[in-house]
Amino acid sequence: MLAVKMTITRYVSDEPQPGIVEFQMVDARGRRWTFVEKTAVVSAEHLDSKSIYPRPVVIAVEVVERLQDSQFGQLVWIDTDRPWGIQSVEGETRFEVLPSSLVEM
């Protein structure tokens, strides 16, 4: 399974349990996307307001398409909705990323 590299930027709230974190990723064009999700969905670690941020995290994704771009070289369209149902705060789930943003889980 492939995952995209992201960064947990801050702890948002204790409610609902076990808590909520904000995390971000930068797409192939340099746009920063923000996500908010339960800590248990994005990390096996116990995260709370006392944890050290920022911290790296990976989110499982589905690869939708791989393509060649004249400016950036190889690009990958990913979908964060599958398999974990994650979307950006703007409601987006499909993103164009560089292959170096992906890792095997």
VMD Tcl script that draws the C-alpha trace (Angstrom):
set ca {
  {0.00 0.00 0.00}
  {1.26 3.49 -0.81}
  {1.13 6.47 1.52}
  {1.83 10.18 1.13}
  {4.16 12.04 3.46}
  {2.51 14.74 5.57}
  {3.33 16.75 8.67}
  {1.20 16.99 11.80}
  {1.39 20.70 12.58}
  {-0.63 21.00 15.78}
  {-3.03 19.44 18.23}
  {-6.49 20.93 17.76}
  {-8.78 19.54 20.46}
  {-9.36 16.81 23.03}
  {-12.92 16.33 21.75}
  {-13.97 14.02 20.32}
  {-11.77 11.46 22.03}
  {-9.00 10.52 21.48}
  {-8.36 14.01 20.06}
  {-8.00 15.94 16.83}
  {-4.85 17.04 14.97}
  {-4.15 19.30 12.02}
  {-1.77 18.01 9.37}
  {-0.54 19.33 6.05}
  {1.01 18.32 2.77}
  {2.47 20.23 -0.15}
  {1.39 19.17 -3.64}
  {3.55 19.04 -6.77}
  {2.77 22.68 -7.62}
  {3.77 23.93 -4.15}
  {0.29 24.41 -2.73}
  {-0.06 23.61 0.96}
  {-3.18 21.58 1.85}
  {-4.53 21.34 5.40}
  {-6.38 18.38 6.91}
  {-8.02 17.86 10.31}
  {-8.65 14.35 11.62}
  {-8.83 12.18 14.73}
  {-5.44 11.30 16.13}
  {-6.21 7.57 16.03}
  {-6.80 7.75 12.26}
  {-3.43 9.33 11.42}
  {-1.09 7.91 14.05}
  {-0.61 4.84 16.23}
  {1.18 7.08 18.75}
  {-0.66 8.66 21.65}
  {-0.84 12.32 20.61}
  {-2.05 15.17 22.79}
  {-1.42 18.85 23.43}
  {1.91 18.01 25.13}
  {3.30 16.09 22.15}
  {6.02 17.77 20.13}
  {4.89 19.32 16.84}
  {5.52 19.41 13.96}
  {5.98 15.68 13.45}
  {5.99 13.52 10.31}
  {3.14 11.20 9.42}
  {2.09 9.16 6.39}
  {-1.47 8.75 5.15}
  {-2.55 5.78 3.04}
  {-3.67 6.77 -0.46}
  {-4.86 5.28 -3.70}
  {-2.91 6.11 -6.83}
  {-5.36 7.31 -9.47}
  {-2.98 8.11 -12.32}
  {0.70 8.51 -13.14}
  {1.65 10.96 -15.86}
  {4.56 12.79 -17.41}
  {4.65 16.61 -17.16}
  {6.95 18.77 -19.27}
  {7.72 21.05 -16.29}
  {7.84 18.65 -13.34}
  {8.64 15.28 -14.90}
  {6.66 12.39 -13.44}
  {3.57 13.32 -11.41}
  {1.14 11.13 -9.51}
  {-2.54 11.83 -8.87}
  {-3.55 10.39 -5.50}
  {-6.86 10.05 -3.67}
  {-6.86 10.43 0.13}
  {-10.49 9.31 0.39}
  {-9.41 5.73 -0.19}
  {-8.73 3.84 1.95}
  {-9.11 5.99 5.12}
  {-11.76 8.55 4.08}
  {-9.56 11.62 4.59}
  {-10.23 14.97 2.92}
  {-8.72 18.44 3.11}
  {-10.50 21.19 5.02}
  {-11.68 22.43 1.59}
  {-13.26 19.02 0.92}
  {-10.67 17.91 -1.67}
  {-9.46 14.32 -1.83}
  {-7.48 14.24 -5.10}
  {-4.03 15.75 -5.28}
  {-1.15 15.90 -7.72}
  {2.12 14.97 -5.98}
  {5.70 14.20 -6.87}
  {6.71 10.53 -6.67}
  {9.18 11.45 -3.89}
  {6.15 12.31 -1.69}
  {5.06 8.67 -1.68}
  {6.30 5.77 0.46}
  {5.40 2.11 0.89}
  {3.47 1.31 4.06}
}
mol new
graphics top color blue
foreach p $ca { graphics top sphere $p radius 0.5 }
foreach p [lrange $ca 0 end-1] q [lrange $ca 1 end] { graphics top cylinder $p $q radius 0.2 }
display resetview
